[in-house]
Amino acid sequence: MIGFASWVGAICLMVAPFMIDTVEGKALAILGLSLLTLQSLQTKCYNLTLLNITGILGYVYSIYF
């Protein structure tokens, strides 16, 4: 299941840059990073987990401010 979620997350992150100036594009990036965080936790790649969480927080900040 995490493997499937990771592929969906990767696809979201491939599409998001083309619409990143919109709220939907940022939301897609947040979704993609969230799904990839599951894989980084499973594989104990905590540096990638921290990177994903920082990216999520950055996009949330960008949406609201």
WOGI-V793760 format. One record per pair of residues at least 4 apart in sequence whose ideal C-beta (glycine too) atoms are under 8 Angstrom apart, sorted by the first residue. I is the first residue (numbers start at 1). J is the second residue. D is the distance in Angstrom with one decimal. If there is no record, write none. Layout:
I&J&D  I&J&D
//
This chain:
1&5&6.4  2&6&6.2  2&38&5.1  2&39&5.7  2&42&5.4  3&7&6.8  3&39&7.6  4&8&6.5  5&9&6.2  5&35&4.6  5&38&5.4  5&39&7.3  6&10&6.3  6&35&6.4  6&36&5.9  6&38&6.9  6&39&4.1  7&11&6.5  8&12&6.4  8&32&7.9  8&35&5.6  9&13&6.5  9&31&7.2  9&32&4.4  9&33&7.1  9&34&7.2  9&35&3.0  9&36&4.1  9&38&7.8  9&39&7.5  10&14&6.4  10&32&7.0  10&36&6.8  11&15&6.5  11&32&7.5  12&16&6.0  12&28&5.0  12&29&7.1  12&31&5.2  12&32&3.2  12&35&6.9  13&17&7.9  13&28&7.9  13&29&6.4  13&32&3.8  13&33&7.0  13&36&7.2  15&19&7.3  15&28&6.1  16&20&5.8  16&25&5.2  16&26&7.6  16&28&4.3  16&29&4.1  16&32&6.2  17&25&7.6  18&25&7.4  19&24&6.1  19&25&3.5  19&28&7.2  20&25&4.2  20&26&6.5  20&29&6.7  21&25&6.5  22&26&7.2  23&27&6.1  23&63&5.8  24&28&6.3  25&29&6.6  26&30&6.4  26&59&4.6  26&62&5.8  26&63&5.3  27&31&6.4  27&59&7.9  27&63&7.4  28&32&6.3  29&33&6.3  29&55&7.2  29&59&5.2  30&34&6.2  30&56&5.4  30&59&5.0  30&60&6.7  31&35&6.4  32&36&6.3  33&37&6.3  33&52&4.5  33&53&8.0  33&55&5.0  33&56&5.0  33&59&7.7  34&38&7.7  34&52&7.6  34&56&6.4  35&39&7.8  36&40&6.3  36&48&7.7  36&52&5.9  37&41&6.2  37&49&5.8  37&52&4.4  37&53&6.8  37&56&7.8  38&42&6.4  39&43&6.2  40&45&4.5  40&46&7.5  40&48&4.0  40&49&4.4  40&52&6.2  41&49&5.7  45&49&6.5  46&50&6.3  47&51&6.4  48&52&6.2  49&53&6.4  50&54&6.3  51&55&6.4  52&56&6.4  53&57&6.4  54&58&6.3  55&59&6.4  56&60&6.3  57&61&6.2  58&62&6.3  59&63&6.5  60&64&6.5  61&65&5.7
//
